[in-house]
Structure formats: structure tokens, C-alpha cells
């Protein structure tokens, strides 16, 4: 399922919601500059009860290797988005 499929499903489940408005809502929440991305960039976590938790995690700097030359290179530390599914979601997926 992609973002447009998700918007179509939301529009189908919510009365009086057009597909265009559903697409706007999905993009506002999940888009690159959306609510979740903005919260993570600001250092906040986003918890959706029964679904899961989005958070920003720090990755430490580490040594890597250039696969073409075999040369050692230093990979810089960075912040990456992470998601942890809630137990309810894990149980639903597991069946």
C-alpha cells in the first residue's frame, strides 16, 4: 500500500471526506515536511496509541570501508528516524 492507496482507504472509511481531502490529510501527517517529520526533526517523539511510536535515534560515528577501493572511511554520526510498533499492532499482524 502506498500513500495514495492509504488516502483512498481513508476517504472510503470516513463519511463526507473526498479523496483529495484525504490525500491532503495523509500528506500532512506522513509527508516529508509533515507533522511526524517535523516533530522528529524537533527532537520530539510521536506516539499513536495502539499503533506505535516514531522517534529520532542517534547513530554513533563508525569506521566503514569503501567497497570499490577497500579504503577505510569514517562514517559521521547522524540522527535517523525509528519506529517501534505497539503490542496491539504486533498482535494484529501476528494473527
VENGICOR-V170575 format. One record per residue. RES is the residue in three letters. PHI is phi in whole degrees, -180 to 180 (none if undefined). OMEGA is omega in degrees with one decimal (none if undefined). D_LAST is the distance of its C-alpha to the last C-alpha in whole Angstrom. Layout:
{{RES,PHI,OMEGA,D_LAST} {RES,PHI,OMEGA,D_LAST}}
This chain:
{{UNK,none,176.4,19} {UNK,-108,-173.7,22} {UNK,-63,179.6,24} {UNK,-70,175.1,26} {UNK,-64,178.1,23} {UNK,-63,178.9,22} {UNK,-63,178.3,25} {UNK,-64,179.4,25} {UNK,-66,177.8,21} {UNK,-63,179.8,23} {UNK,-62,-179.7,26} {UNK,-70,-176.4,24} {UNK,-90,-176.6,23} {UNK,-110,179.7,26} {UNK,-62,175.3,29} {UNK,60,176.1,32} {UNK,-113,179.7,31} {UNK,-75,178.8,32} {UNK,-64,179.2,30} {UNK,-65,178.9,33} {UNK,-68,177.1,32} {UNK,-64,178.2,28} {UNK,-64,176.7,29} {UNK,-62,-179.2,32} {UNK,-65,179.4,29} {UNK,-62,179.5,26} {UNK,-66,179.1,29} {UNK,-65,-179.4,31} {UNK,-85,-169.9,27} {UNK,-105,-177.6,26} {UNK,-64,-178.6,29} {UNK,-55,177.7,31} {UNK,-107,-174.0,34} {UNK,-81,-175.0,31} {UNK,-61,-178.1,30} {UNK,-66,179.9,28} {UNK,-62,179.0,30} {UNK,-65,178.8,33} {UNK,-64,179.9,32} {UNK,-65,178.6,31} {UNK,-64,178.2,34} {UNK,-84,178.0,36} {UNK,90,179.9,34} {UNK,-95,172.7,32} {UNK,-97,177.0,28} {UNK,-120,-179.7,26} {UNK,-112,176.8,23} {UNK,-116,-175.3,21} {UNK,-55,179.0,19} {UNK,80,-179.2,15} {UNK,-117,179.0,15} {UNK,160,-175.3,17} {UNK,-130,172.9,21} {UNK,-98,177.9,23} {UNK,-150,175.6,26} {UNK,-98,179.2,29} {UNK,-121,178.9,30} {UNK,-87,171.6,33} {UNK,-106,-178.7,33} {UNK,-73,173.4,36} {UNK,-65,-179.6,39} {UNK,-152,178.4,39} {UNK,-91,177.6,41} {UNK,-127,-179.2,40} {UNK,-134,173.6,41} {UNK,-75,-175.1,43} {UNK,-66,-178.7,41} {UNK,-77,-174.6,44} {UNK,-111,-175.9,47} {UNK,81,-179.0,45} {UNK,-69,175.4,47} {UNK,-75,177.3,45} {UNK,-133,178.2,44} {UNK,-92,177.2,43} {UNK,-96,-174.5,40} {UNK,-69,173.5,40} {UNK,-67,178.0,38} {UNK,-156,177.3,36} {UNK,-103,-178.1,33} {UNK,-127,175.6,30} {UNK,-75,178.6,27} {UNK,-140,179.0,24} {UNK,-132,173.4,20} {UNK,-122,-178.5,18} {UNK,-71,176.0,15} {UNK,-72,-179.7,14} {UNK,-58,-179.4,12} {UNK,-61,178.5,11} {UNK,-68,179.0,10} {UNK,-60,179.9,9} {UNK,-65,-180.0,6} {UNK,-65,-179.8,5} {UNK,-68,-178.7,5} {UNK,-70,177.2,4} {UNK,97,none,0}}
